[in-house]
Amino acid sequence: MYQRIFAAVAAMSAIGFSVPAFAQADEPFVGPRVTVIGGWDRIDHDGENGSGFVYGGNAGYDIAIGNVRLAPEVEVTGTTQKSCFAETAGRRCERADRDFYAGGRIGYVVTPSVLLYGKAGYTNGRFTDRFTPATGSTAVAFDRRDNRSGFRLGAGVEYALTQNFFVTGEYRYSNYSADFSRNQIIGGVGFRF
């Protein structure tokens, strides 16, 4: 008896969940998505800067309200950015490591294949500061890793190649504690489920 009740509830649930899915199938830029991203990354700190290649991925879920799209999203990236310079007592290198982002984006469907969007959210980056003393120097070596929190703002475009595959282009600015900031120009290739 319990098996029949369970089967009936499961069947009704499946029907209930499939109706919104069919309704959204005709609308572009709706539902869960994942994107592989890469591009240019520039870190500025205390008058010094350095560039590198940023790489990673993000995931989000787009909800339709007319031509407007709202989406929570998360992202994890790494970077090759590193800057080294000579000091009186040795050599110092600063580099950026991983970055976590959680935020949201709001977009507008311009055509069935083009979505323009803006984004904002919380970001947490890890930065490394390493000092190597020169030979004969009495200076002390150090290797510090700090996690810095901040905010991110960005704008971009998503272009649908097919119903499931898309490409993106995006600019974003991040600002962290202790006067760290970052500018990025990113491209991406994604899949929408």
VOBA-1610 file (N, C-alpha, C; in pm, whole numbers, padded with zeros to 5 digits, always signed):
BEGIN
Met+00081-00120+00000Met+00000+00000+00000Met+00086+00127+00000Tyr+00189+00128+00088Tyr+00276+00245+00093Tyr+00350+00266-00038Gln+00381+00157-00107Gln+00450+00167-00236Gln+00361+00235-00339Arg+00231+00205-00336Arg+00138+00269-00431Arg+00123+00418-00401Ile+00111+00449-00273Ile+00100+00591-00234Ile+00227+00666-00276Phe+00343+00607-00249Phe+00470+00670-00286Phe+00479+00689-00438Ala+00436+00586-00515Ala+00439+00595-00661Ala+00346+00705-00711Ala+00228+00718-00648Ala+00132+00822-00689Ala+00186+00961-00659Val+00245+00979-00539Val+00304+01109-00503Val+00419+01143-00597Ala+00504+01045-00628Ala+00617+01068-00718Ala+00568+01107-00857Ala+00462+01041-00906Ala+00409+01073-01039Ala+00351+01215-01042Met+00276+01253-00937Met+00220+01388-00933Met+00329+01493-00922Ser+00434+01464-00845Ser+00546+01558-00832Ser+00616+01577-00965Ala+00636+01466-01037Ala+00702+01475-01167Ala+00621+01558-01264Ile+00489+01542-01262Ile+00403+01622-01349Ile+00409+01769-01309Gly+00404+01794-01178Gly+00409+01933-01129Gly+00538+02003-01165Phe+00650+01932-01157Phe+00779+01993-01191Phe+00799+02006-01341Ser+00738+01919-01420Ser+00760+01924-01565Ser+00682+02036-01631Val+00568+02078-01574Val+00488+02185-01635Val+00567+02315-01643Pro+00632+02365-01533Pro+00712+02486-01546Pro+00829+02468-01642Ala+00885+02349-01647Ala+00998+02325-01737Ala+00954+02341-01882Phe+00836+02288-01917Phe+00788+02303-02054Phe+00755+02449-02083Ala+00701+02520-01983Ala+00665+02660-02004Ala+00789+02744-02028Gln+00902+02709-01961Gln+01023+02789-01975Gln+01104+02752-02098Ala+01075+02637-02159Ala+01157+02590-02271Ala+01156+02689-02388Asp+01044+02763-02404Asp+01035+02858-02515Asp+01105+02990-02484Glu+01135+03017-02359Glu+01197+03143-02321Glu+01349+03130-02324Pro+01418+03226-02385Pro+01565+03220-02385Pro+01624+03263-02251Phe+01745+03216-02223Phe+01822+03257-02105Phe+01749+03228-01974Val+01698+03106-01960Val+01626+03067-01839Val+01681+02933-01790Gly+01695+02920-01658Gly+01734+02794-01599Gly+01878+02790-01552Pro+01924+02670-01508Pro+02061+02656-01458Pro+02164+02663-01569Arg+02282+02716-01535Arg+02390+02728-01633Arg+02525+02713-01565Val+02624+02667-01640Val+02763+02664-01595Val+02848+02725-01705Thr+02956+02793-01667Thr+03042+02862-01764Thr+03188+02842-01726Val+03271+02810-01825Val+03416+02809-01809Val+03466+02944-01857Ile+03548+03012-01774Ile+03588+03148-01808Ile+03740+03163-01808Gly+03787+03265-01879Gly+03929+03299-01881Gly+03946+03438-01937Gly+04059+03502-01902Gly+04082+03636-01955Gly+04193+03710-01883Trp+04190+03842-01898Trp+04294+03931-01846Trp+04260+03973-01703Asp+04362+03973-01617Asp+04344+04005-01476Asp+04452+04104-01434Arg+04413+04219-01376Arg+04511+04318-01331Arg+04483+04354-01186Ile+04586+04341-01103Ile+04577+04373-00961Ile+04650+04505-00936Asp+04588+04594-00861Asp+04650+04719-00819Asp+04652+04723-00667His+04770+04761-00612His+04782+04772-00467His+04889+04874-00432Asp+04848+04976-00363Asp+04942+05072-00307Asp+05038+05129-00413Gly+04985+05162-00530Gly+05066+05220-00637Gly+05141+05120-00722Glu+05134+04992-00690Glu+05200+04888-00770Glu+05093+04804-00838Asn+05126+04747-00953Asn+05027+04667-01024Asn+05095+04556-01102Gly+05016+04459-01142Gly+05064+04348-01223Gly+04948+04279-01290Ser+04974+04221-01405Ser+04870+04154-01482Ser+04899+04005-01496Gly+04795+03930-01526Gly+04808+03787-01548Gly+04685+03733-01618Phe+04676+03601-01622Phe+04563+03532-01686Phe+04475+03474-01577Val+04346+03508-01579Val+04251+03454-01483Val+04176+03338-01549Tyr+04146+03234-01470Tyr+04078+03115-01523Tyr+03988+03058-01414Gly+03883+02990-01454Gly+03794+02931-01356Gly+03658+02900-01413Gly+03557+02903-01326Gly+03422+02872-01370Gly+03318+02932-01278Asn+03198+02946-01331Asn+03088+02993-01248Asn+02961+02916-01280Ala+02864+02929-01192Ala+02735+02864-01207Ala+02626+02958-01159Gly+02512+02952-01225Gly+02400+03038-01186Gly+02268+02978-01228Tyr+02162+03046-01190Tyr+02026+03002-01225Tyr+01945+03124-01262Asp+01906+03134-01390Asp+01834+03251-01441Asp+01683+03231-01432Ile+01616+03333-01379Ile+01470+03333-01365Ile+01415+03444-01453Ala+01306+03412-01527Ala+01246+03509-01619Ala+01134+03587-01553Ile+01137+03719-01573Ile+01026+03808-01539Ile+01006+03896-01661Gly+00923+03852-01753Gly+00912+03920-01882Gly+01044+03908-01957Asn+01099+04020-02003Asn+01230+04020-02070Asn+01346+04035-01972Val+01316+04052-01844Val+01420+04066-01743Val+01461+03929-01692Arg+01591+03913-01664Arg+01643+03788-01608Arg+01715+03820-01477Leu+01678+03748-01371Leu+01742+03760-01241Leu+01813+03629-01212Ala+01935+03636-01157Ala+02011+03514-01135Ala+02107+03525-01018Pro+02094+03435-00919Pro+02202+03420-00823Pro+02315+03343-00892Glu+02440+03370-00852Glu+02552+03298-00913Glu+02671+03291-00819Val+02754+03190-00840Val+02877+03170-00763Val+02991+03146-00862Glu+03114+03173-00817Glu+03230+03160-00906Glu+03356+03131-00826Val+03444+03052-00885Val+03576+03025-00829Val+03678+03046-00941Thr+03782+03126-00913Thr+03886+03150-01013Thr+04025+03145-00950Gly+04123+03125-01036Gly+04264+03138-01001Gly+04327+03235-01100Thr+04452+03271-01079Thr+04518+03366-01168Thr+04669+03341-01172Thr+04731+03382-01281Thr+04877+03373-01292Thr+04944+03503-01253Gln+04867+03603-01209Gln+04922+03736-01178Gln+05029+03729-01070Lys+05145+03792-01099Lys+05255+03799-01003Lys+05341+03919-01037Ser+05383+03995-00936Ser+05470+04111-00955Ser+05588+04099-00859Cys+05709+04111-00912Cys+05829+04107-00828Cys+05911+04234-00851Phe+05973+04281-00745Phe+06056+04402-00758Phe+06165+04398-00652Ala+06276+04465-00683Ala+06392+04468-00593Ala+06373+04574-00486Glu+06412+04540-00366Glu+06417+04635-00255Glu+06562+04641-00206Thr+06590+04736-00119Thr+06727+04757-00070Thr+06786+04629-00010Ala+06705+04557+00068Ala+06756+04441+00140Ala+06724+04308+00072Gly+06659+04311-00045Gly+06625+04184-00109Gly+06522+04200-00220Arg+06443+04097-00239Arg+06344+04093-00348Arg+06207+04058-00289Arg+06107+04134-00332Arg+05972+04109-00284Arg+05881+04074-00401Cys+05795+03973-00381Cys+05699+03932-00483Cys+05559+03933-00424Glu+05467+03993-00498Glu+05326+03991-00461Glu+05251+03918-00569Arg+05157+03835-00529Arg+05076+03766-00629Arg+04936+03743-00577Ala+04844+03727-00668Ala+04706+03694-00633Ala+04688+03543-00649Asp+04605+03486-00563Asp+04577+03343-00570Asp+04430+03323-00605Arg+04363+03237-00535Arg+04224+03204-00566Arg+04130+03319-00528Asp+04011+03316-00589Asp+03909+03416-00559Asp+03773+03347-00559Phe+03694+03372-00455Phe+03557+03321-00445Phe+03461+03439-00461Tyr+03354+03417-00537Tyr+03255+03523-00559Tyr+03115+03464-00542Ala+03027+03539-00478Ala+02885+03504-00467Ala+02805+03632-00484Gly+02712+03630-00577Gly+02636+03752-00602Gly+02517+03724-00690Gly+02478+03826-00762Gly+02364+03813-00850Gly+02381+03899-00973Arg+02305+03865-01075Arg+02307+03948-01195Arg+02164+03975-01239Ile+02146+04088-01304Ile+02018+04124-01363Ile+02043+04153-01509Gly+01962+04091-01594Gly+01983+04106-01738Gly+01855+04144-01810Tyr+01873+04181-01936Tyr+01761+04214-02022Tyr+01779+04145-02157Val+01677+04074-02202Val+01682+04003-02329Val+01658+04104-02441Val+01765+04136-02514Val+01756+04234-02623Val+01696+04168-02747Thr+01746+04049-02778Thr+01692+03965-02886Thr+01689+03823-02830Pro+01625+03727-02897Pro+01624+03590-02845Pro+01763+03528-02829Ser+01865+03589-02888Ser+01999+03533-02873Ser+02097+03625-02799Val+02052+03743-02755Val+02142+03838-02687Val+02083+03883-02554Leu+02162+03866-02447Leu+02126+03911-02314Leu+02233+04008-02264Leu+02193+04130-02229Leu+02283+04226-02165Leu+02259+04220-02015Tyr+02367+04226-01935Tyr+02348+04214-01791Tyr+02449+04295-01711Gly+02411+04321-01587Gly+02500+04379-01487Gly+02505+04285-01368Lys+02611+04294-01289Lys+02623+04204-01174Lys+02684+04277-01056Ala+02658+04224-00936Ala+02716+04278-00813Ala+02718+04167-00710Gly+02818+04172-00621Gly+02823+04071-00517Gly+02946+04081-00430Tyr+02960+03981-00344Tyr+03070+03969-00249Tyr+03182+03888-00311Thr+03306+03931-00288Thr+03421+03856-00337Thr+03526+03844-00227Asn+03597+03731-00226Asn+03700+03707-00127Asn+03823+03654-00199Gly+03931+03733-00200Gly+04053+03696-00270Gly+04166+03666-00174Arg+04253+03574-00214Arg+04373+03546-00136Arg+04492+03609-00207Phe+04574+03680-00130Phe+04691+03748-00183Phe+04814+03705-00105Thr+04924+03682-00175Thr+05049+03637-00114Thr+05155+03745-00128Asp+05228+03769-00019Asp+05339+03866-00017Asp+05462+03790+00033Arg+05564+03778-00051Arg+05683+03701-00016Arg+05807+03787-00030Phe+05892+03785+00073Phe+06017+03861+00070Phe+06135+03765+00087Thr+06234+03777-00003Thr+06357+03697+00002Thr+06473+03793+00023Pro+06545+03781+00136Pro+06657+03873+00162Pro+06772+03851+00064Ala+06844+03958+00037Ala+06965+03948-00046Ala+07074+03876+00035Thr+07169+03818-00037Thr+07281+03749+00028Thr+07355+03847+00118Gly+07377+03806+00244Gly+07448+03891+00339Gly+07359+03991+00411Ser+07233+03998+00373Ser+07142+04093+00438Ser+07095+04037+00572Thr+07070+04126+00666Thr+07018+04086+00797Thr+06865+04089+00799Ala+06803+04124+00687Ala+06657+04129+00680Ala+06600+03988+00696Val+06478+03981+00743Val+06413+03853+00770Val+06317+03819+00655Ala+06329+03695+00607Ala+06239+03648+00501Ala+06098+03630+00557Phe+05998+03650+00473Phe+05861+03620+00514Phe+05779+03575+00395Asp+05671+03504+00425Asp+05578+03453+00324Asp+05438+03462+00386Arg+05364+03569+00351Arg+05234+03593+00411Arg+05124+03570+00310Arg+05018+03504+00355Arg+04899+03486+00273Arg+04782+03548+00349Asp+04713+03639+00282Asp+04600+03708+00345Asp+04476+03691+00259Asn+04363+03663+00325Asn+04234+03661+00257Asn+04169+03798+00275Arg+04128+03858+00165Arg+04071+03992+00171Arg+03931+03991+00110Ser+03837+04049+00182Ser+03699+04056+00137Ser+03671+04188+00068Gly+03571+04187-00019Gly+03534+04309-00088Gly+03407+04291-00169Phe+03389+04380-00266Phe+03270+04374-00352Phe+03314+04372-00498Arg+03225+04322-00582Arg+03250+04318-00726Arg+03132+04379-00799Leu+03162+04458-00904Leu+03063+04513-00995Leu+03105+04474-01136Gly+03010+04445-01223Gly+03047+04407-01360Gly+02932+04425-01456Ala+02965+04414-01585Ala+02866+04423-01691Ala+02912+04334-01805Gly+02816+04275-01877Gly+02855+04186-01985Gly+02742+04156-02081Val+02773+04067-02173Val+02677+04022-02273Val+02687+03871-02286Glu+02574+03807-02300Glu+02568+03662-02323Glu+02502+03641-02460Tyr+02566+03558-02542Tyr+02514+03532-02677Tyr+02484+03383-02688Ala+02360+03348-02719Ala+02319+03209-02732Ala+02357+03155-02869Leu+02445+03055-02872Leu+02481+02988-02999Leu+02374+02888-03039Thr+02323+02815-02940Thr+02211+02721-02957Thr+02123+02737-02834Gln+02025+02650-02820Gln+01939+02656-02702Gln+02018+02626-02575Asn+02124+02544-02586Asn+02200+02505-02467Asn+02337+02570-02455Phe+02402+02603-02565Phe+02539+02656-02560Phe+02541+02807-02582Phe+02632+02873-02510Phe+02642+03019-02522Phe+02785+03064-02498Val+02813+03188-02537Val+02942+03252-02508Val+02913+03382-02436Thr+03012+03429-02357Thr+02995+03553-02282Thr+03118+03641-02296Gly+03098+03768-02277Gly+03206+03866-02266Gly+03171+03959-02151Glu+03269+03990-02065Glu+03236+04063-01943Glu+03353+04147-01894Tyr+03321+04264-01841Tyr+03419+04344-01767Tyr+03373+04348-01622Arg+03469+04336-01527Arg+03432+04353-01388Arg+03543+04417-01306Tyr+03500+04487-01202Tyr+03589+04557-01110Tyr+03564+04503-00970Ser+03671+04469-00898Ser+03660+04422-00760Ser+03745+04511-00670Asn+03694+04539-00551Asn+03765+04620-00455Asn+03772+04543-00323Tyr+03895+04528-00270Tyr+03917+04450-00147Tyr+03970+04540-00037Ser+03976+04485+00084Ser+04032+04559+00197Ser+04180+04585+00174Ala+04235+04679+00251Ala+04378+04717+00246Ala+04419+04771+00109Asp+04327+04837+00040Asp+04359+04907-00085Asp+04401+04813-00198Phe+04346+04692-00203Phe+04365+04602-00318Phe+04246+04619-00411Ser+04272+04624-00540Ser+04163+04628-00638Ser+04202+04544-00759Arg+04102+04513-00840Arg+04126+04425-00955Arg+04033+04463-01068Asn+04087+04465-01189Asn+04011+04484-01312Asn+04028+04359-01397Gln+03919+04312-01456Gln+03925+04192-01539Gln+03840+04208-01664Ile+03890+04153-01773Ile+03813+04138-01896Ile+03808+03989-01926Ile+03687+03933-01926Ile+03668+03788-01925Ile+03586+03744-02045Gly+03622+03628-02099Gly+03540+03560-02198Gly+03500+03425-02142Gly+03388+03371-02189Gly+03344+03242-02137Gly+03268+03161-02239Val+03267+03030-02215Val+03186+02936-02293Val+03102+02858-02194Gly+02971+02852-02218Gly+02884+02792-02118Gly+02781+02698-02173Phe+02719+02626-02080Phe+02612+02531-02113Phe+02494+02559-02021Arg+02376+02568-02081Arg+02254+02590-02007Arg+02172+02460-02008Phe+02132+02414-01892Phe+02060+02286-01880Phe+01913+02301-01913
//
